[in-house]
């Protein structure tokens, strides 16, 4: 698929992701940017780009094909610059609020004209809390509100996620949670077809090989059997449709003032990641999310070469694979696969929608 075909076939006029569903701790540990690094980051919902600001970079360039995703990042950036931590949580939708529209009226004059016009035309999204308004979030909400009640009660969900020992977690999962109905409906709902139709986009799953649902089920099961499930904000949202008391890295209280002080180093760019070096020069680190899932082999090889060309010597590239095996180090001779680090971080990854985390180095 060419870049023109992607923009023609995929609707970029909606919020696809209101949150980043890749583990920020895995990303930060893998890239480990040195102070003063120049970082390229796929925009998406902006969360991991904000998290990268905690590393004292020279610059973080958040790039995305979708202007709507960039409008979302701009709104979040505006929150950091103008609201206190508790106010941001309430405005974005992490905590209850009846005053989001009032807050927006105060914030909107800090937005660019295009972003302001978009949000003024979509005030319903603001009123309902923007972190719940993406297509992928609606997919999770559909599962937690319409599918999961046929399997387990809200009480069982809370018991599963409640604090307990590792042994108690394993025992509850095995005896109470892992029923035939859970296994069946989970696999149906997270199948290639259903996820493509309701969660992502059919164009984003056309290169997938094998059963997505089987792999996701097995990885989710490993998470749910572990006591680590109790602190996993991704699992909690999947099963409940909200974050509860768990916050992603960029909105944890201790990180808020750091990110607020660094927002001037965050630059938003519409376009393709491989084109950014024309404007910003070479980068030390690249967070590439899972962009290669959407590419055929020919396009992947071409884009990989362009990205490697834009990387400083010794620089790192981080990205995720689900069921489309892609590794830059396999097609670009000057890039090396960091096997041990990649495997360790894959094992620790709280996200269960990806098969592996890949770290390459020039």
Secondary structure as UniProt FT lines:
FT   HELIX           3..9
FT   HELIX           24..31
FT   TURN            35..36
FT   STRAND          38..42
FT   TURN            44..45
FT   HELIX           47..52
FT   HELIX           53..55
FT   STRAND          59..64
FT   HELIX           67..82
FT   HELIX           85..92
FT   HELIX           100..107
FT   HELIX           108..110
FT   HELIX           113..120
FT   TURN            121..122
FT   HELIX           123..127
FT   HELIX           130..132
FT   HELIX           135..142
FT   HELIX           143..147
FT   HELIX           148..150
FT   HELIX           154..161
FT   HELIX           166..172
FT   HELIX           173..177
FT   HELIX           180..189
FT   HELIX           192..194
FT   HELIX           195..199
FT   HELIX           202..204
FT   TURN            206..207
FT   HELIX           212..225
FT   HELIX           227..231
FT   HELIX           233..240
FT   TURN            244..245
FT   HELIX           249..251
FT   HELIX           253..262
FT   HELIX           263..265
FT   STRAND          266..270
FT   HELIX           273..275
FT   HELIX           277..280
FT   STRAND          283..287
FT   TURN            289..290
FT   HELIX           291..294
FT   HELIX           297..309
FT   STRAND          311..321
FT   HELIX           328..331
FT   TURN            333..334
FT   STRAND          336..337
FT   HELIX           339..348
FT   STRAND          356..361
//
